[in-house]
Amino acid sequence: MKYNFDEYIDRRGTDCIKYDGMAPFYDVSDLLPMWIADMDFKSPPCVIDALRRRIEHGVYGYSLPSPQWETAITDWLKRRHGWYVQPGELGFVGGIVPALAFVLEAFTNEGDAILMQPPVYHPYSFVTRDLKRTPVYNPLKLVDGQYEIDFEDFERKASRSKVFFLCNPHNPGGRVWTFDELHRMAEICARYNVLVISDEIHCDMPLKGYHHTPFALVGPEAAQNSITFMAASKTFNVAGLKSSYHIIPNDDIRERFARFLRYRELDTAHLFATEAIAEAYNHGEEWLEQMLEYVEGNVDYMQEYIRTHMPRLDMIRPQASYLVFLDARGLDMTDDEIMHFFTHDARVAVTSGAVYGEGGSGFVRFNLGCPRHTLHLALERIKQAYDNLQ
Ligand SMILES: Cc1ncc(COP(=O)(O)O)c(C=O)c1O
């Protein structure tokens, strides 16, 4: 490999949430952090060079989402996803979670029902509740070790919802939804006039044998009834740049959302983000391929380790990205006991599955976007705690 993903980089003392922000969540600050979803790898050299160039310029005034940024993204979408996004359909927004809140404010009213598929990325329900909208749940079904959609229930719930938060690919379940699954959801949402918000932040990281389908590509009813959010945040490990984008093919939806962002100045680009992100999309592809290969190796390593040493644990093998939903139901513990086991016995920081809503109980989310040695240490710690259970 040209890039060294085995390199250990000490992130402590850099104000990163993963290491330096652990205490409020775990009451301790010296766990091996396998929780929040960023990676312990350096970003591609082209990103670091772009940031350095920008810093050295020395003037840090207001900045635009540049034409180069736009071209880099539209070229990437064409090349990697077969999506021919037209100029003007793309816009900057400083983070997908904030953007979910903007969507609710721009398109819904208090009390409106917002559909989501738990166990799912927890800010979906947090933001919904905080804005006094009502989360409506279409729980996923775990079938033969992978999540599936209960379409009958989906249609029932969609028929009374205003917005659907689709996690595509899914976090924490790791599912890469198929064309047919997306098409079916698109058709139902169009029938009941439910605006689909497709959160595709993990879209660039399908693992071997899987292919990401952008929701908007499954048909005109999907394109015309959706807002897609994407970002380089996970792809190139630049979440701290707080930079993402929306793609909205429908003129009315786009104008309404753009107006909401414009008058609050939420659409101005972050100075350090645009050039770095354009460089990542233009020159980071080889890095991404090798990173994915390394992550796939980590998934294999973890699966084999668990099978061999901890048969009461199991894992849902992710079809995309570096998050593993680890099945700890075999330990016969409550969620609090499971978290005590990982935090205080194994001294590893993971996220309780209960946070992700219905179906998450008994699971924990484990982030393996790290050097293999770190993963090995975490697994060794868990094994030691596991062996001590009686
Ligand atoms: C599905 C999903 N959406 C959104 C985010 C966060 O997006 P942002 O950092 O742009 O707010 C994450 C981060 O883990 C995620 O997994």
The ligand as a Tripos MOL2 file, in Angstrom:
@<TRIPOS>MOLECULE
LIG
   16    16     1     0     0
SMALL
NO_CHARGES

@<TRIPOS>ATOM
      1 C1        -25.6770    8.8010    9.0590 C.3       1 LIG1
      2 C2        -24.9320   10.0150    9.5140 C.ar      1 LIG1
      3 N1        -25.4010   11.2310    9.2050 N.ar      1 LIG1
      4 C3        -24.7670   12.3610    9.5950 C.ar      1 LIG1
      5 C4        -23.6050   12.2950   10.3410 C.ar      1 LIG1
      6 C5        -22.9290   13.5500   10.8080 C.3       1 LIG1
      7 O1        -22.9620   14.5110    9.8390 O.3       1 LIG1
      8 P1        -22.3270   15.9660   10.1120 P.3       1 LIG1
      9 O2        -21.0260   15.7660   10.8060 O.co2     1 LIG1
     10 O3        -22.1830   16.5250    8.7240 O.co2     1 LIG1
     11 O4        -23.3280   16.7200   10.9200 O.co2     1 LIG1
     12 C6        -23.0870   11.0440   10.6970 C.ar      1 LIG1
     13 C7        -21.8730   10.9450   11.5290 C.2       1 LIG1
     14 O5        -21.5820    9.9530   12.1190 O.2       1 LIG1
     15 C8        -23.7600    9.8790   10.2530 C.ar      1 LIG1
     16 O6        -23.3010    8.6690   10.5460 O.3       1 LIG1
@<TRIPOS>BOND
     1     1     2 1
     2     2     3 ar
     3     2    15 ar
     4     3     4 ar
     5     4     5 ar
     6     5     6 1
     7     5    12 ar
     8     6     7 1
     9     7     8 1
    10     8     9 2
    11     8    10 1
    12     8    11 1
    13    12    13 1
    14    12    15 ar
    15    13    14 2
    16    15    16 1
@<TRIPOS>SUBSTRUCTURE
     1 LIG1         1 GROUP 0 **** ****
